[in-house]
């Protein structure tokens, strides 16, 4: 008995404590990685397994995570991931185009506060797929994770070029879509054929999330914010604020049993959006004068949303839990019966 007590006292239960903290499995490793990347970046560059796992491992970890998540998609629910992906991608694209074109009409090509219209489009139509997947492990379900196969279409300059009328230079990223679908399909098929595999993946999910998020933050340097200045920060805040719109609009389009906080999780900008200004300048040389600043602005926006989105998503998750408790708890039923009796 005494030996068991000693063992229990030595168990710090770190993983469960992080899971209990809203967004903890994403925020904690993210902060650790960004601080290290800013002040001691060489720690990720010592080579060997350290660099392979913590710096270059994002794509590999994300692929493994997609297998894990694919295993938890029930074959009876295959239509929902597709539907969610379509409405998330479509809503994000439409909002980005509307805001960008509206600013262009009112303020011209220079935009406002030094933020060009095409930068707004590039920022809002793009989303951080890795962060979305990480958040889906804590605030969503397997169908939310499965939606990434469609949501990944907004990576890169594709939608921005369409919005700017440069579709002749844009190629549909079919290979990228296939690359996302393959690990999902592996997990989906195996998980539906083997319950033991599905259970093992469910246990591994939070651990994979933790280490995948470190590899995301390892490439993010706080110094980037200083390059773009206030305009980059404002752009990031605008992108993060769209999470509120996405949360309500997407939940309106989903059946009640599928509604959760994951709509807010697409209120992000991926670091790969920083490559979009160069692609836009290639399509339209008149935009070349904005490329340098626009690149820094997009990179800054990605950092701002990287930190804010988990908190926003966690806040909406709490809101949903309270709402569901009020509707579905015995107290809520009693309240409904009382109102019915009064009528």
C-alpha positions as CSV (number, residue, x, y, z in Angstrom):
1,X,0.0,0.0,0.0
2,X,2.8,2.4,1.0
3,X,4.7,1.6,-2.2
4,X,1.6,2.3,-4.3
5,X,1.1,5.7,-2.6
6,X,4.7,6.7,-3.3
7,X,4.2,5.8,-7.0
8,X,1.0,7.8,-7.2
9,X,2.8,10.8,-5.7
10,X,5.5,10.6,-8.3
11,X,3.0,10.7,-11.2
12,X,2.7,14.3,-12.3
13,X,-0.1,13.5,-14.7
14,X,1.3,16.1,-17.2
15,X,-0.6,14.8,-20.3
16,X,-4.1,14.9,-18.6
17,X,-3.4,18.3,-17.1
18,X,-2.6,19.7,-20.6
19,X,-5.7,18.1,-22.0
20,X,-7.8,19.7,-19.2
21,X,-6.4,23.2,-20.1
22,X,-8.4,24.7,-23.0
23,X,-6.3,24.3,-26.0
24,X,-3.5,23.0,-23.8
25,X,-2.3,20.3,-26.1
26,X,-1.7,23.0,-28.8
27,X,-0.8,26.1,-26.8
28,X,1.8,24.7,-24.4
29,X,4.0,23.0,-27.0
30,X,3.5,26.0,-29.3
31,X,4.8,28.5,-26.8
32,X,7.7,26.3,-25.9
33,X,8.7,25.9,-29.6
34,X,8.3,29.6,-30.5
35,X,10.4,30.7,-27.5
36,X,13.1,28.3,-28.4
37,X,13.0,29.3,-32.1
38,X,13.3,32.9,-31.2
39,X,16.0,32.9,-28.5
40,X,17.9,29.6,-29.1
41,X,17.0,28.5,-32.7
42,X,20.2,26.4,-32.9
43,X,18.5,23.9,-30.5
44,X,16.4,22.7,-33.4
45,X,19.4,22.5,-35.8
46,X,21.7,20.1,-33.9
47,X,20.9,17.4,-36.5
48,X,20.0,13.8,-36.2
49,X,16.7,12.8,-34.7
50,X,16.2,16.1,-32.9
51,X,16.1,18.1,-36.2
52,X,14.2,15.4,-38.0
53,X,11.5,15.3,-35.4
54,X,11.2,18.8,-34.0
55,X,12.0,20.9,-37.0
56,X,11.5,18.9,-40.2
57,X,8.9,16.5,-38.7
58,X,5.7,18.6,-39.3
59,X,4.8,16.9,-42.6
60,X,5.6,13.4,-41.3
61,X,3.8,14.0,-38.0
62,X,0.8,15.4,-39.8
63,X,0.7,12.4,-42.1
64,X,0.7,10.1,-39.1
65,X,-1.9,12.2,-37.4
66,X,-4.1,11.9,-40.4
67,X,-3.9,8.1,-40.3
68,X,-4.8,8.3,-36.6
69,X,-7.8,10.5,-37.3
70,X,-8.9,8.6,-40.4
71,X,-9.1,5.5,-38.2
72,X,-11.8,7.2,-36.2
73,X,-14.1,8.1,-39.1
74,X,-17.0,5.7,-39.0
75,X,-17.9,4.3,-42.5
76,X,-21.5,5.4,-41.9
77,X,-20.3,9.1,-41.5
78,X,-18.2,9.4,-44.7
79,X,-20.4,12.1,-46.2
80,X,-20.1,14.5,-43.2
81,X,-16.3,15.2,-43.5
82,X,-16.8,16.0,-47.2
83,X,-19.7,18.3,-46.4
84,X,-17.9,20.1,-43.7
85,X,-14.8,20.5,-45.8
86,X,-16.9,22.1,-48.6
87,X,-18.8,24.6,-46.4
88,X,-15.6,25.6,-44.5
89,X,-13.6,26.1,-47.7
90,X,-16.4,27.9,-49.5
91,X,-17.2,30.2,-46.6
92,X,-13.6,31.1,-46.0
93,X,-13.1,31.8,-49.7
94,X,-16.2,33.9,-50.1
95,X,-15.5,36.0,-47.0
96,X,-11.9,36.7,-48.0
97,X,-12.9,37.7,-51.5
98,X,-15.7,40.0,-50.3
99,X,-13.4,41.8,-47.8
100,X,-10.5,42.1,-50.2
101,X,-12.6,43.4,-53.1
102,X,-14.5,45.8,-50.8
103,X,-11.3,47.3,-49.5
104,X,-10.0,47.5,-53.1
105,X,-13.1,49.4,-54.2
106,X,-13.0,51.8,-51.3
107,X,-9.3,52.3,-50.8
108,X,-7.7,51.4,-54.1
109,X,-4.7,49.1,-54.7
110,X,-2.8,50.5,-51.7
111,X,-5.6,49.3,-49.4
112,X,-5.7,50.7,-45.8
113,X,-3.1,51.0,-43.1
114,X,-0.6,49.7,-45.7
115,X,-2.5,46.4,-46.2
116,X,-3.2,45.8,-49.9
117,X,-6.5,44.2,-50.9
118,X,-4.7,41.1,-52.4
119,X,-3.0,40.6,-49.0
120,X,-6.3,40.5,-47.3
121,X,-7.6,38.0,-49.8
122,X,-4.4,35.9,-49.4
123,X,-4.6,36.0,-45.6
124,X,-8.3,35.3,-45.1
125,X,-8.9,32.7,-47.7
126,X,-5.9,30.7,-46.4
127,X,-5.9,28.6,-43.2
128,X,-3.4,26.8,-41.0
129,X,-4.2,23.1,-41.7
130,X,-1.8,21.8,-39.1
131,X,-3.3,23.9,-36.4
132,X,-6.8,23.0,-37.5
133,X,-6.0,19.3,-37.2
134,X,-4.4,19.8,-33.8
135,X,-7.5,21.7,-32.5
136,X,-9.8,19.1,-34.0
137,X,-8.3,16.5,-31.7
138,X,-9.4,18.5,-28.7
139,X,-12.6,20.4,-29.8
140,X,-13.9,18.4,-32.7
141,X,-14.4,14.9,-33.9
142,X,-13.3,12.6,-36.7
143,X,-15.5,14.2,-39.2
144,X,-14.0,17.6,-38.5
145,X,-10.5,16.2,-39.0
146,X,-11.6,14.5,-42.2
147,X,-12.7,17.9,-43.5
148,X,-9.0,18.8,-43.9
149,X,-8.9,16.9,-47.2
150,X,-11.1,19.6,-48.8
151,X,-9.9,22.5,-46.6
152,X,-6.3,21.9,-47.7
153,X,-7.3,23.3,-51.1
154,X,-6.8,26.8,-49.7
155,X,-3.1,26.3,-49.1
156,X,-0.9,28.5,-51.4
157,X,-1.9,31.1,-53.9
158,X,-4.6,29.2,-55.8
159,X,-7.7,31.0,-54.4
160,X,-6.0,34.3,-54.3
161,X,-5.1,34.2,-57.9
162,X,-8.6,33.1,-58.8
163,X,-10.0,36.1,-56.9
164,X,-7.6,38.5,-58.7
165,X,-8.5,37.2,-62.1
166,X,-5.2,35.4,-62.7
167,X,-6.6,31.9,-63.0
168,X,-4.6,31.2,-66.1
169,X,-1.5,31.0,-64.0
170,X,-3.0,28.9,-61.3
171,X,-2.9,25.1,-61.1
172,X,-5.4,23.0,-59.1
173,X,-3.2,21.3,-56.4
174,X,-4.5,17.8,-57.3
175,X,-1.3,16.1,-56.0
176,X,-1.6,18.0,-52.7
177,X,-5.1,16.9,-52.3
178,X,-4.2,13.3,-53.0
179,X,-1.3,13.5,-50.5
180,X,-3.8,14.5,-47.8
181,X,-6.3,11.8,-48.8
182,X,-3.9,8.8,-48.8
183,X,-3.1,8.8,-45.1
184,X,-6.7,9.5,-44.2
185,X,-7.9,6.6,-46.4
186,X,-5.3,4.3,-44.8
187,X,-6.5,5.1,-41.3
188,X,-10.2,5.0,-42.5
189,X,-9.9,1.6,-44.1
190,X,-7.8,0.0,-41.3
191,X,-9.8,1.6,-38.5
192,X,-13.1,0.2,-39.9
193,X,-11.6,-3.2,-40.4
194,X,-9.8,-3.4,-37.1
195,X,-11.3,-2.0,-33.8
196,X,-8.0,-2.7,-32.0
197,X,-6.2,-0.4,-34.4
198,X,-8.8,2.3,-33.9
199,X,-8.5,2.0,-30.1
200,X,-4.7,2.2,-30.3
201,X,-4.9,5.3,-32.5
202,X,-7.3,7.0,-30.1
203,X,-4.8,6.5,-27.3
204,X,-1.9,7.9,-29.4
205,X,-3.8,11.0,-30.7
206,X,-2.9,13.5,-27.9
207,X,0.8,12.5,-27.9
208,X,1.0,12.9,-31.7
209,X,-0.8,16.3,-31.3
210,X,1.8,17.5,-28.8
211,X,4.9,16.7,-30.9
212,X,3.3,17.8,-34.2
213,X,2.6,21.3,-32.7
214,X,6.2,21.6,-31.6
215,X,7.3,21.1,-35.2
216,X,4.8,23.9,-36.3
217,X,6.2,26.4,-33.8
218,X,9.8,25.5,-34.4
219,X,9.7,27.5,-37.7
220,X,8.0,30.5,-36.2
221,X,10.1,33.4,-35.0
222,X,8.6,36.3,-32.9
223,X,11.1,38.7,-34.7
224,X,9.0,38.4,-37.8
225,X,6.4,40.6,-36.1
226,X,8.9,43.5,-36.0
227,X,9.5,43.5,-39.7
228,X,5.9,44.1,-40.7
229,X,5.1,46.4,-37.8
230,X,1.6,47.5,-36.9
231,X,0.1,46.6,-40.3
232,X,1.1,43.0,-39.9
233,X,-0.4,42.8,-36.4
234,X,-3.6,44.5,-37.6
235,X,-3.8,42.0,-40.5
236,X,-3.4,39.1,-38.0
237,X,-6.1,40.5,-35.8
238,X,-8.5,40.8,-38.7
239,X,-7.8,37.2,-39.8
240,X,-8.3,36.0,-36.2
241,X,-11.6,38.0,-35.9
242,X,-13.0,36.2,-38.8
243,X,-13.1,33.1,-36.5
244,X,-16.2,34.6,-34.9
245,X,-18.0,34.8,-38.3
246,X,-16.9,31.3,-39.3
247,X,-18.1,29.8,-36.0
248,X,-21.7,31.1,-36.4
249,X,-22.1,30.7,-40.2
250,X,-20.7,27.2,-40.3
251,X,-22.8,26.0,-37.4
252,X,-25.9,27.4,-39.1
253,X,-25.1,25.1,-42.1
254,X,-24.5,22.0,-40.0
255,X,-27.0,19.6,-38.4
256,X,-27.4,20.1,-34.7
257,X,-25.5,17.0,-33.6
258,X,-22.5,18.1,-35.6
259,X,-22.2,21.6,-34.3
260,X,-19.1,22.5,-32.2
261,X,-16.4,25.1,-32.0
262,X,-14.4,23.9,-35.0
263,X,-15.8,26.6,-37.3
264,X,-13.7,29.1,-35.3
265,X,-10.6,26.9,-35.9
266,X,-10.4,28.1,-39.5
267,X,-10.0,31.7,-38.5
268,X,-6.2,31.3,-39.1
269,X,-3.6,32.1,-41.7
270,X,-0.9,29.6,-42.5
271,X,2.8,30.5,-42.8
272,X,2.7,29.3,-46.4
273,X,0.5,32.4,-47.2
274,X,3.8,34.3,-47.1
275,X,4.7,32.7,-50.5
276,X,1.5,34.1,-52.1
277,X,2.6,37.7,-52.7
278,X,5.5,36.5,-54.9
279,X,3.1,34.4,-56.9
280,X,0.7,37.3,-57.3
281,X,3.5,39.6,-58.4
282,X,4.5,37.1,-61.0
283,X,0.9,37.1,-62.3
284,X,0.6,40.9,-62.2
285,X,4.0,42.8,-62.2
286,X,2.2,45.9,-61.0
287,X,1.9,44.2,-57.6
288,X,5.7,43.7,-57.3
289,X,6.1,46.9,-55.3
290,X,4.0,45.4,-52.5
291,X,5.7,42.0,-52.4
292,X,8.3,42.6,-49.7
293,X,6.0,44.2,-47.2
294,X,3.1,41.8,-48.0
295,X,5.3,38.8,-47.4
296,X,6.2,40.1,-43.9
297,X,2.6,41.0,-43.2
298,X,1.3,37.5,-44.1
299,X,4.0,35.8,-42.0
300,X,3.1,38.1,-39.1
301,X,-0.6,37.3,-39.5
302,X,0.2,33.6,-39.4
303,X,2.0,34.1,-36.0
304,X,-0.9,36.2,-34.6
305,X,-3.6,33.7,-35.6
306,X,-1.4,30.8,-34.5
307,X,-1.6,32.1,-30.9
308,X,-5.1,33.6,-30.8
309,X,-7.0,30.9,-32.6
310,X,-6.6,28.2,-29.9
311,X,-7.9,30.6,-27.3
312,X,-10.9,31.7,-29.5
313,X,-11.7,28.1,-30.3
314,X,-11.5,27.1,-26.6
315,X,-13.8,30.0,-25.7
316,X,-16.4,29.0,-28.2
317,X,-16.1,25.4,-27.0
318,X,-17.0,26.5,-23.5
319,X,-19.9,28.5,-24.9
320,X,-21.2,25.4,-26.7
321,X,-20.8,23.3,-23.6
322,X,-22.9,25.8,-21.6
323,X,-25.5,26.0,-24.3
324,X,-25.8,22.3,-24.6
325,X,-26.0,21.9,-20.8
326,X,-28.8,24.4,-20.7
327,X,-30.8,22.7,-23.5
328,X,-30.1,19.0,-22.7
329,X,-29.7,18.9,-18.9
330,X,-32.6,17.8,-16.6
331,X,-32.7,21.5,-15.4
332,X,-33.2,22.6,-19.0
333,X,-36.0,20.1,-19.6
334,X,-37.7,21.1,-16.4
335,X,-37.5,24.7,-17.5
336,X,-39.0,23.9,-20.9
337,X,-41.9,22.0,-19.2
338,X,-42.6,24.9,-16.9
339,X,-42.8,27.3,-19.9
340,X,-45.1,24.9,-21.7
341,X,-47.4,24.6,-18.7
342,X,-47.5,28.4,-18.4
343,X,-48.5,28.7,-22.0
